[in-house]
Amino acid sequence: MINRDDMLELTRRMTPARASIDRIAGAYFDEEGYVDGTFNTHFLKLSASERAKNLELAKTVLISKTNEQLREYRIPEEKRKPGSIWQLFDGIRETGLKDDAFPDLFYELLGEKYKPGYPYACFLFHGRYDVPVKGTDKAWQGSEEVYEYLICAVSPLEGEYEPGVPERGFLYPAFKDRSTAGEYINLYEKDAGHSESVWQKLLK
């Protein structure tokens, strides 16, 4: 189960002034799932308004209805084999989104599995959060862990290269009990009753 307080803790660090997100990349798809264009940039190079707009996309995934729209998925150890989607996610995260080869491969896989019949965008966010710890006097002290994560938001396009409210997404690895939970991923579906999501297709 996902603890909503964990998600709220992450989103409190997602403001234009002190975002824990350091890089953003994305792809724009046509209605048939083909990539129309991509981008990849340091998050702080965006204008304040662009940072705020993109942070809202990432935050939508995290502050959705916990354990309804945003669900915890345990990753079977046997699925972590060479060439798996999990190895790809680890590559994207460990390179800090700076190597285009990894996200480009993910966009290709996503376009093969997800063809909603309308243009959409997939944005990837990479971040590092210094998790603060409390001392015996309950005062916040330094951090003993850096939580490094990816957020994905998949949104319909409302105009030329303008993503709307995310319909799907994920947080990887999960943030559980205020710590990295590498054996879990949190999957987001705006329509919680969706029969088979794009994630189920990708993660099979």
DODOKE-709738 format. One line per field, with one value per residue: residue number from 1; residue in one letter; z, y, x of N, C-alpha, C in turn. Coordinates in pm, 1 decimal. Layout:
n [NUM,...] .
res [A,...] .
n_w [Z,...] .
n_v [Y,...] .
n_u [X,...] .
ca_w [Z,...] .
ca_v [Y,...] .
ca_u [X,...] .
c_w [Z,...] .
c_v [Y,...] .
c_u [X,...] .
This chain:
n [1,2,3,4,5,6,7,8,9,10,11,12,13,14,15,16,17,18,19,20,21,22,23,24,25,26,27,28,29,30,31,32,33,34,35,36,37,38,39,40,41,42,43,44,45,46,47,48,49,50,51,52,53,54,55,56,57,58,59,60,61,62,63,64,65,66,67,68,69,70,71,72,73,74,75,76,77,78,79,80,81,82,83,84,85,86,87,88,89,90,91,92,93,94,95,96,97,98,99,100,101,102,103,104,105,106,107,108,109,110,111,112,113,114,115,116,117,118,119,120,121,122,123,124,125,126,127,128,129,130,131,132,133,134,135,136,137,138,139,140,141,142,143,144,145,146,147,148,149,150,151,152,153,154,155,156,157,158,159,160,161,162,163,164,165,166,167,168,169,170,171,172,173,174,175,176,177,178,179,180,181,182,183,184,185,186,187,188,189,190,191,192,193,194,195,196,197,198,199,200,201,202,203,204] .
res [M,I,N,R,D,D,M,L,E,L,T,R,R,M,T,P,A,R,A,S,I,D,R,I,A,G,A,Y,F,D,E,E,G,Y,V,D,G,T,F,N,T,H,F,L,K,L,S,A,S,E,R,A,K,N,L,E,L,A,K,T,V,L,I,S,K,T,N,E,Q,L,R,E,Y,R,I,P,E,E,K,R,K,P,G,S,I,W,Q,L,F,D,G,I,R,E,T,G,L,K,D,D,A,F,P,D,L,F,Y,E,L,L,G,E,K,Y,K,P,G,Y,P,Y,A,C,F,L,F,H,G,R,Y,D,V,P,V,K,G,T,D,K,A,W,Q,G,S,E,E,V,Y,E,Y,L,I,C,A,V,S,P,L,E,G,E,Y,E,P,G,V,P,E,R,G,F,L,Y,P,A,F,K,D,R,S,T,A,G,E,Y,I,N,L,Y,E,K,D,A,G,H,S,E,S,V,W,Q,K,L,L,K] .
n_w [0.0,-66.7,113.6,164.5,279.4,213.5,-59.0,-49.8,80.3,-115.2,-314.3,-189.2,-229.1,-483.1,-623.5,-826.5,-723.0,-555.0,-666.2,-657.7,-885.0,-1153.5,-1424.7,-1740.6,-1992.4,-2303.2,-2534.9,-2830.2,-2966.3,-3256.8,-3356.1,-3417.8,-3272.6,-3344.5,-3305.7,-3305.7,-3231.2,-3005.3,-2684.2,-2450.9,-2158.5,-1909.4,-1608.7,-1476.0,-1673.2,-1791.8,-1814.1,-1531.2,-1542.9,-1720.7,-1573.3,-1357.2,-1488.1,-1592.4,-1358.4,-1248.5,-1406.2,-1328.1,-1054.0,-1059.7,-1102.2,-857.8,-655.9,-703.4,-644.2,-385.2,-388.8,-547.3,-803.2,-816.6,-781.4,-609.7,-735.4,-721.3,-822.7,-975.9,-899.3,-1091.2,-1322.4,-1363.5,-1573.7,-1813.3,-2072.7,-2005.7,-1929.8,-1686.5,-1658.3,-1847.2,-1733.4,-1509.0,-1637.0,-1750.4,-1518.5,-1375.8,-1544.3,-1521.1,-1702.4,-1905.2,-2120.2,-2430.2,-2560.2,-2393.9,-2303.4,-2563.2,-2652.5,-2474.1,-2554.5,-2803.6,-2737.7,-2591.0,-2786.9,-2949.0,-2790.0,-2701.5,-2843.1,-2853.9,-3035.2,-3064.0,-3065.3,-2835.1,-2545.1,-2383.1,-2091.9,-1911.6,-1592.9,-1399.6,-1075.9,-760.5,-421.2,-111.7,161.9,461.5,807.5,1137.4,1449.7,1787.5,1936.9,1783.7,1601.2,1268.8,1097.2,907.8,589.0,534.3,320.1,-34.9,-242.0,-554.9,-848.0,-1104.5,-1276.0,-1476.4,-1708.4,-1901.7,-2140.4,-2313.6,-2609.3,-2614.9,-2781.1,-3019.4,-2924.2,-2656.1,-2360.4,-2193.6,-1894.9,-1721.3,-1814.7,-1764.1,-1590.9,-1395.3,-1095.0,-1029.9,-872.1,-626.5,-352.8,-37.3,296.6,347.1,202.5,-51.8,-249.6,-419.1,-526.7,-603.4,-805.3,-860.5,-1017.1,-1224.2,-1317.0,-1457.7,-1507.1,-1297.2,-1327.2,-1558.0,-1787.7,-1899.6,-1872.7,-2036.7,-1901.1,-1799.5,-2036.2,-2115.8,-1905.8,-1900.5] .
n_v [-120.3,227.7,500.3,798.1,1020.5,996.5,1059.3,1322.0,1439.4,1431.7,1597.4,1843.9,1931.7,2017.1,2280.5,2577.3,2725.5,2560.4,2300.6,1949.3,1819.7,1776.1,1742.5,1723.5,1544.0,1453.6,1328.1,1368.5,1229.7,1107.2,1027.7,759.9,656.0,718.2,887.0,1233.9,1434.7,1521.4,1623.2,1731.0,1852.5,2054.6,2109.8,2357.1,2533.8,2606.2,2855.8,3029.0,3011.2,2796.9,2595.3,2577.6,2496.8,2245.9,2110.3,2077.0,1873.6,1653.4,1645.2,1583.9,1310.1,1213.7,1316.4,1206.6,997.2,801.0,460.3,405.7,558.8,583.3,323.3,64.2,-149.6,-453.8,-556.1,-847.1,-1044.2,-1212.8,-1085.6,-890.8,-904.4,-904.5,-671.6,-617.7,-415.4,-303.7,-289.6,-96.6,124.8,157.8,229.8,477.9,626.0,607.2,736.6,986.9,1092.9,1196.3,1062.1,1021.0,783.8,594.8,704.8,737.9,474.8,390.1,553.8,445.1,185.2,252.3,379.5,162.2,8.5,174.6,323.8,546.5,670.5,940.3,1238.1,1249.4,1317.7,1224.3,1280.0,1278.9,1295.7,1358.3,1327.5,1418.8,1366.3,1476.9,1303.5,1412.0,1350.2,1287.8,1390.1,1265.7,1458.7,1530.1,1724.8,1839.5,1703.2,1654.2,1473.6,1120.4,968.8,974.9,1000.0,892.2,939.7,866.1,1023.1,967.8,1107.8,1079.9,1239.7,1364.1,1564.5,1901.7,2107.5,2235.4,2071.2,2099.9,1958.3,1806.0,1731.0,1470.3,1132.3,888.9,740.8,709.0,645.2,579.8,443.6,324.0,538.3,462.6,436.8,660.3,618.7,474.0,230.4,-10.6,-240.5,-188.0,-15.7,271.8,299.1,503.1,570.5,769.1,701.5,491.3,252.6,133.9,-131.5,-273.6,-139.9,71.5,27.9,-231.6,-371.9,-300.7,-400.3,-671.8] .
n_u [83.3,36.9,159.6,8.1,125.5,393.1,389.2,298.8,511.1,709.4,594.1,592.0,843.4,844.0,844.6,875.8,1089.0,1240.9,1273.6,1310.3,1355.5,1577.1,1613.2,1443.1,1274.6,1119.8,866.6,670.7,382.7,210.1,-131.0,-110.5,91.5,349.6,660.8,675.7,846.0,1115.3,1256.3,1510.0,1634.5,1805.5,1635.3,1636.0,1693.6,1464.1,1206.7,1058.7,779.9,747.3,869.7,690.8,455.6,528.2,594.6,343.8,240.2,399.7,337.8,68.4,60.3,159.4,-11.0,-254.5,-546.8,-462.1,-375.3,-590.0,-613.2,-337.9,-127.8,50.1,299.8,455.2,774.3,858.1,1141.6,1246.6,1181.0,1365.5,1565.3,1839.0,1786.3,1527.3,1232.2,1275.4,1550.6,1592.9,1456.1,1619.9,1856.1,1784.8,1738.8,1984.9,2162.7,2073.3,1891.9,2044.8,2148.1,2037.5,1980.0,1856.8,1594.0,1489.3,1459.9,1267.2,1050.4,1003.3,915.4,686.8,529.1,473.3,305.7,104.3,-157.8,-371.2,-537.2,-531.8,-323.8,-48.5,159.3,463.8,622.4,926.0,1069.0,1353.7,1483.2,1639.6,1621.3,1711.3,1660.6,1540.2,1623.1,1498.5,1622.8,1683.8,1564.1,1358.0,1401.0,1468.9,1740.4,2044.2,2056.4,2036.2,2005.4,1983.7,1723.9,1674.9,1495.5,1244.4,982.5,705.1,482.2,200.6,18.5,-273.8,-253.2,-341.1,-312.1,-77.2,197.9,124.0,68.4,-210.7,-400.4,-240.5,-301.5,-193.9,85.8,393.7,586.7,915.1,1202.6,962.3,867.4,883.1,789.0,941.8,1176.1,1392.5,1240.1,1330.9,1222.9,969.8,723.1,524.7,222.0,25.2,-309.0,-543.9,-811.2,-926.1,-1060.2,-980.8,-951.9,-723.6,-419.9,-174.4,58.0,37.7,60.6,319.1,474.5,451.7] .
ca_w [0.0,-72.5,219.4,99.0,336.0,135.8,-183.6,-16.6,112.5,-241.9,-387.7,-121.7,-284.0,-626.2,-652.3,-918.9,-652.7,-491.6,-719.9,-648.2,-1022.1,-1216.3,-1570.3,-1802.1,-2132.8,-2347.5,-2675.1,-2878.4,-3052.3,-3334.8,-3314.9,-3445.4,-3183.7,-3397.8,-3242.6,-3390.2,-3187.1,-2868.4,-2622.5,-2331.0,-2110.4,-1765.4,-1564.3,-1436.3,-1792.6,-1829.3,-1747.0,-1409.7,-1580.4,-1778.6,-1463.0,-1282.2,-1569.9,-1601.2,-1225.7,-1227.7,-1469.7,-1240.9,-927.3,-1082.0,-1083.2,-717.2,-564.8,-743.5,-536.6,-342.8,-388.4,-644.4,-929.7,-802.8,-714.9,-591.5,-809.9,-682.2,-940.0,-951.2,-919.1,-1216.5,-1434.8,-1377.4,-1654.9,-1916.3,-2181.5,-1955.0,-1913.2,-1559.7,-1687.5,-1919.8,-1635.2,-1428.0,-1721.0,-1759.8,-1387.8,-1336.3,-1628.5,-1494.2,-1823.8,-1992.3,-2237.1,-2507.6,-2610.3,-2305.4,-2321.1,-2700.2,-2657.8,-2402.4,-2639.3,-2909.1,-2677.4,-2555.5,-2909.1,-2999.2,-2703.2,-2667.8,-2959.8,-2808.6,-3142.7,-3064.8,-3032.6,-2691.7,-2505.6,-2269.6,-2027.1,-1808.8,-1497.2,-1313.4,-958.2,-643.3,-300.3,11.7,259.8,594.6,918.6,1263.8,1561.9,1906.0,1987.2,1681.0,1511.2,1141.8,1083.4,770.0,523.7,532.4,194.7,-150.3,-320.1,-696.8,-901.8,-1233.3,-1288.6,-1615.3,-1725.4,-2039.2,-2149.4,-2447.9,-2652.0,-2628.6,-2887.4,-3072.1,-2819.2,-2526.4,-2293.6,-2100.0,-1767.4,-1743.2,-1804.5,-1717.1,-1546.6,-1291.7,-1011.5,-1017.5,-789.9,-532.0,-230.3,60.1,432.1,334.7,155.3,-183.2,-252.3,-554.4,-575.8,-632.5,-890.5,-842.6,-1148.2,-1221.7,-1420.2,-1425.5,-1502.2,-1211.7,-1366.1,-1691.0,-1786.4,-1916.8,-1898.7,-2115.7,-1816.1,-1796.9,-2162.8,-2117.5,-1798.1,-1912.1] .
ca_v [0.0,354.9,596.2,928.2,1117.0,986.8,1132.6,1464.1,1484.7,1456.3,1710.9,1968.4,1972.3,2041.1,2418.2,2635.1,2781.4,2458.9,2169.9,1841.2,1770.3,1843.6,1727.0,1685.0,1502.2,1412.5,1297.5,1395.9,1120.1,1127.9,938.8,620.8,614.1,751.9,1005.0,1353.9,1518.7,1497.5,1726.5,1686.5,1972.8,2075.5,2168.2,2496.4,2617.8,2649.6,2976.6,2998.9,2968.5,2662.9,2502.6,2560.7,2420.3,2107.1,2050.6,2036.2,1742.7,1553.8,1638.7,1518.7,1165.7,1181.5,1355.0,1141.9,918.5,696.4,322.5,394.4,598.4,554.8,193.6,3.9,-274.3,-518.4,-604.9,-980.2,-1045.7,-1283.0,-995.3,-798.3,-971.3,-817.0,-639.0,-595.7,-276.3,-255.9,-251.8,30.0,229.1,180.2,303.4,616.9,690.2,613.1,835.4,1117.0,1137.6,1269.0,980.3,1012.5,648.7,523.3,749.5,712.7,335.8,383.3,612.6,348.1,79.3,309.7,400.7,31.9,-47.9,270.5,394.4,585.6,726.8,1085.5,1275.3,1258.0,1346.1,1150.6,1357.7,1210.3,1385.3,1294.6,1409.8,1368.1,1425.6,1447.0,1272.2,1455.9,1260.1,1355.0,1348.5,1220.9,1572.2,1549.3,1833.8,1790.7,1708.8,1632.1,1356.8,999.3,899.3,1052.1,924.4,928.8,886.0,904.7,1036.1,969.0,1158.0,1064.9,1331.9,1398.7,1698.6,1991.1,2199.9,2196.6,2049.8,2142.4,1844.0,1829.9,1660.0,1333.2,1019.6,774.6,778.0,623.5,688.9,466.6,340.5,378.4,604.7,386.5,458.1,769.1,560.6,410.5,93.4,-49.5,-355.1,-141.9,99.4,321.9,319.7,596.3,568.7,864.7,619.4,379.2,129.4,92.3,-277.6,-310.2,-16.1,63.2,-25.1,-377.0,-421.9,-281.9,-470.5,-816.8] .
ca_u [0.0,108.3,130.6,-10.6,219.6,517.1,369.0,290.6,646.4,778.9,538.0,628.5,974.2,825.1,805.7,974.2,1204.3,1324.9,1236.2,1408.8,1372.5,1690.3,1614.8,1316.7,1282.4,987.2,840.5,535.8,340.2,88.8,-241.1,-75.6,199.6,482.0,719.4,681.1,957.1,1161.0,1339.4,1581.2,1702.1,1817.3,1509.4,1652.8,1706.2,1330.0,1159.4,982.8,644.0,757.0,895.6,566.2,360.9,572.1,584.9,205.6,223.8,461.9,265.9,-61.0,80.5,184.1,-119.5,-378.8,-607.8,-369.3,-424.5,-698.4,-552.1,-194.8,-120.0,181.8,320.4,580.5,847.1,914.1,1286.6,1278.0,1156.3,1478.7,1666.4,1896.6,1695.5,1392.3,1191.4,1332.0,1688.5,1582.1,1424.4,1740.1,1950.9,1738.7,1756.4,2125.6,2230.6,2013.4,1821.4,2137.6,2179.9,1913.7,1954.9,1764.1,1455.4,1443.2,1415.7,1139.3,946.9,972.8,833.4,557.2,453.2,428.0,202.1,-0.7,-209.9,-504.5,-618.2,-517.0,-185.6,-20.6,297.4,519.0,727.7,1003.2,1133.1,1453.3,1505.4,1712.1,1567.5,1783.5,1557.0,1584.3,1593.5,1474.7,1706.1,1609.9,1486.1,1256.1,1439.5,1520.0,1884.7,2085.6,1996.9,2118.2,1977.1,1939.0,1626.0,1684.4,1370.3,1187.4,837.8,658.4,345.9,151.7,-95.6,-322.7,-214.0,-456.2,-275.4,52.8,298.4,71.5,6.3,-318.6,-390.1,-190.1,-394.4,-117.0,219.3,450.3,698.1,1007.4,1139.3,865.0,914.6,804.3,840.7,1041.2,1301.1,1388.6,1189.7,1368.5,1146.2,834.2,695.0,388.9,161.9,-87.6,-412.1,-650.4,-932.1,-885.4,-1127.9,-933.9,-938.5,-582.8,-349.5,-51.7,164.7,25.6,113.7,464.4,543.8,432.9] .
c_w [0.0,43.6,155.7,153.0,262.0,7.5,-157.7,17.6,-14.3,-311.3,-320.6,-170.7,-433.6,-648.6,-746.4,-849.7,-596.0,-536.7,-701.3,-785.1,-1089.3,-1368.6,-1619.9,-1947.7,-2174.9,-2496.0,-2706.3,-2982.5,-3134.7,-3293.4,-3338.5,-3360.5,-3236.7,-3334.7,-3342.8,-3355.5,-3043.6,-2815.9,-2498.2,-2280.9,-1958.6,-1719.4,-1533.1,-1555.2,-1843.0,-1757.4,-1623.4,-1442.8,-1640.4,-1670.4,-1386.0,-1358.5,-1575.5,-1466.0,-1196.7,-1291.8,-1380.1,-1112.5,-942.3,-1059.2,-934.4,-625.5,-610.2,-627.5,-504.3,-331.6,-469.8,-782.6,-930.0,-718.7,-710.4,-666.0,-769.6,-805.6,-908.2,-985.2,-1052.2,-1339.7,-1460.0,-1454.6,-1758.2,-2031.6,-2136.6,-1946.1,-1786.5,-1577.3,-1761.5,-1823.8,-1549.4,-1507.0,-1733.4,-1629.7,-1354.9,-1421.1,-1611.9,-1613.3,-1924.7,-2117.9,-2315.0,-2553.9,-2525.6,-2318.7,-2462.1,-2716.3,-2586.3,-2487.1,-2749.4,-2856.2,-2644.2,-2679.2,-2968.9,-2921.0,-2682.5,-2789.8,-2926.8,-2917.4,-3146.0,-3027.6,-2880.8,-2669.0,-2388.9,-2214.7,-1918.0,-1722.9,-1413.9,-1194.9,-851.5,-520.7,-180.0,122.7,398.9,701.7,1044.4,1370.5,1679.4,1966.0,1888.3,1589.3,1382.2,1136.7,936.1,711.2,530.2,404.6,87.8,-232.3,-463.8,-770.9,-1043.1,-1217.1,-1436.6,-1615.5,-1873.0,-2050.1,-2292.7,-2482.4,-2675.8,-2736.0,-2939.6,-2959.8,-2683.1,-2458.6,-2198.0,-1970.1,-1792.7,-1723.1,-1748.3,-1671.8,-1446.3,-1212.6,-990.4,-969.2,-693.5,-413.9,-118.2,197.5,430.2,289.8,16.4,-170.4,-393.1,-611.4,-610.8,-733.8,-859.3,-978.5,-1136.1,-1342.5,-1377.7,-1414.1,-1425.9,-1252.2,-1502.4,-1689.5,-1801.4,-1958.9,-1987.9,-2032.8,-1807.8,-1924.2,-2165.8,-2019.3,-1803.7,-1940.0] .
c_v [125.5,442.8,735.2,1032.5,1114.3,1068.0,1283.2,1520.3,1515.8,1581.8,1844.1,2020.5,1999.9,2178.5,2476.1,2682.3,2674.6,2317.6,2068.7,1777.4,1848.0,1832.3,1679.8,1648.3,1458.4,1386.0,1328.5,1290.7,1160.4,1023.3,790.4,572.2,640.9,882.3,1119.3,1443.0,1487.6,1619.6,1667.7,1805.3,1973.7,2152.8,2317.2,2590.2,2665.7,2779.6,2936.2,2949.7,2828.3,2559.2,2473.3,2473.2,2273.0,2036.5,2004.7,1900.4,1632.0,1535.4,1571.1,1368.7,1132.5,1212.3,1301.2,1056.4,797.2,562.6,303.7,428.7,569.0,429.1,143.0,-129.0,-331.2,-580.2,-742.2,-983.4,-1110.2,-1196.6,-901.2,-864.4,-873.6,-795.2,-611.2,-446.7,-217.6,-215.9,-117.7,145.6,261.9,259.7,449.9,690.7,709.9,712.1,973.7,1178.0,1206.0,1192.2,956.3,871.2,575.3,574.0,726.1,570.1,320.3,441.3,513.9,236.9,130.5,327.6,271.1,-19.5,44.9,351.3,436.2,643.0,878.6,1118.8,1287.7,1286.6,1257.1,1233.1,1273.5,1313.9,1305.7,1386.4,1339.4,1442.4,1380.3,1427.4,1313.5,1354.5,1343.2,1300.4,1305.1,1333.6,1613.8,1669.0,1774.4,1809.8,1688.7,1508.8,1238.7,918.6,1000.4,961.5,977.0,861.9,935.6,919.3,1041.7,1018.8,1149.7,1141.6,1346.8,1539.8,1782.9,2096.3,2154.4,2193.0,2103.4,2024.2,1886.1,1754.5,1517.0,1227.3,895.5,822.4,678.7,699.6,567.2,514.7,405.3,445.2,550.1,398.5,556.9,717.8,499.6,266.7,40.6,-164.8,-318.0,-27.5,142.0,360.5,404.7,576.4,666.6,793.6,491.9,247.4,77.8,-56.5,-324.6,-186.3,-39.6,4.7,-176.2,-438.6,-413.1,-373.1,-621.5,-885.9] .
c_u [86.9,63.2,123.1,86.7,353.1,505.2,363.3,428.1,724.5,725.9,569.0,763.6,965.1,763.9,911.4,1101.3,1296.7,1288.0,1348.6,1432.8,1485.1,1692.4,1477.8,1341.1,1142.9,979.6,695.0,500.7,218.4,-14.9,-211.3,41.9,338.8,532.1,731.0,799.7,993.0,1236.5,1404.3,1662.8,1713.3,1695.1,1523.2,1674.6,1570.3,1296.8,1079.4,842.2,644.5,784.5,766.6,467.5,398.8,569.0,442.4,177.5,278.7,382.5,130.0,-51.5,86.4,66.7,-254.5,-430.6,-520.7,-439.2,-552.9,-644.2,-402.0,-179.5,23.9,189.0,455.3,646.1,904.9,1062.7,1323.2,1254.5,1273.8,1593.6,1723.2,1798.3,1553.0,1360.9,1251.9,1478.2,1690.8,1552.3,1546.3,1843.6,1914.2,1768.5,1904.0,2205.9,2169.7,1942.3,1913.0,2176.1,2051.2,1880.3,1852.0,1620.3,1403.1,1393.1,1282.0,1026.3,905.4,882.6,693.5,470.4,400.3,307.5,83.0,-38.7,-354.0,-594.3,-616.9,-372.8,-166.9,127.7,335.9,635.2,793.4,1074.7,1233.1,1479.3,1586.4,1661.0,1649.1,1681.1,1604.8,1545.6,1574.4,1568.4,1619.8,1526.7,1377.2,1283.6,1496.4,1671.8,1920.2,2019.1,2092.5,2095.5,1939.4,1848.1,1629.8,1570.1,1340.0,1037.3,805.8,514.5,308.7,20.8,-143.7,-276.8,-339.4,-433.0,-141.4,155.9,253.8,2.1,-103.9,-294.4,-342.9,-298.8,-326.0,20.4,273.8,555.9,787.1,1143.8,1040.9,936.6,827.4,869.2,957.3,1177.1,1281.7,1341.1,1210.1,1290.8,1002.1,835.3,552.4,333.2,35.8,-178.2,-520.8,-784.0,-896.7,-949.4,-1086.6,-900.6,-794.1,-506.2,-228.9,60.9,157.5,81.7,265.6,536.1,525.7,564.8] .
